[in-house]
Amino acid sequence: MMDFFKNKKGQGISLTVIIVATLALIVLVVLAAIFMGKMGSFGQDLSNEGQSDLAVLKISYGQCHPSNSVENNFVSTYTAAEESGDQDAKDDAYRTLKDQVDYCKSAASDKDNCITFSGCDW
């Protein structure tokens, strides 16, 4: 029986195979962690659609723009409409904010004039 263990020349896993397998496993774990992190934020990103629509409108802001309370009202109304699946309510919320942006732009001549307009900030 002792001769059986002595005659095993060249059998077994080489050190190179062990190192390559370990590195491959580490890469897979890192990729899985990155992918799972992105997938977890995907649902959250979908719920922030109102924020992205607000950001699109903010690009068109001038110096005179809707106040934070108007923006927060838009986000809450838009989110509620999104959760209920009411596309008309989402469109109404967007249109209301767009109208407020246009309203504030019409007062853009100076800071004092802007602030006297209801719902606008400089």
Steps between C-alpha positions, in 0.01 A plus 500: 500500500790741567620456142166629375563852643864511390425438131268801446739712297352793303150463636311776672417863430787727407560826682425696180152348470424584864610864454301545176189346656531726806536812285203399285289450813598843634410665167161326498424610855593861418288497182206350690529767769506778240208351308290446811567855614383638166192280497408618848517863394302434181165492683593812692594676176159417356332660800703817444347569160339817637844621609637445150209689341564781747868501400401528133285803578772655717720518192255752355489711818618856479606711795137529606375147563236308698558477875606182681146453635363500144764245397430280804127516427571387144711204614242382755209538254695331221609212726144444625374492142778262402419262786133497405583455132306813401672635189262797476589612853871470417449712189300757700773526764765548232289757316435691824872526576577595139239778522659621826843507333356708214323727749823565689692557175258775410611683819870462429567870452640551852524338842236716673250439224567125510451466874168687490367229267335227704701177512817641340854534637807679367 
